[in-house]
Amino acid sequence: MHIEVSTDKNIDGSEGRTTYFKEVVQHALNHFDSQVTRVEVHLSDVNAGKSGPDDKHCMIEARLEGRQPTAVNHTAATLEQAVKGAADKMKNSLESTLGRLHDDH
């Protein structure tokens, strides 16, 4: 599973932070490693530097082999919470999608 992390201009996309976010997503989606070919993590600061509640946004898009991409969003007070929340949502979405596929066969 290949994981890409991109940030808007208002977010520090340092190598250390990017590596941490990749690890969070990898850990959450590890179970689907053989079915997911690529994961894109997009991070943004909704209020562009002004502080405010729940202004950090994470969108995760996962590409399942032979299927349309699946995307989820999560907004939280910190980037860490936003990434964790989106990763958990993606895990649940993939469990549901792949569970339905398994049930159909």
C-alpha angles and dihedrals in degrees: 000000000000116000123198123188122198129178136195120243092268095062128078103239096186118161092249094054092043091052090049093051091048090052092051091052093042091052093050095046100034091111089063096047094120095048101042115073100179139010124195119197116195118191126192141168106229095199094043099231099331111115118241141139116286097357099139113092130195125187118186123192119190124193114212116203108266095000140091116272119268119219133192134178134207131180123197144153094266135031090239091056092044093052093045092048093048092046090052091049091050091050090053092046093051092046089053095044096045092042090056091048090051091048091051091058 
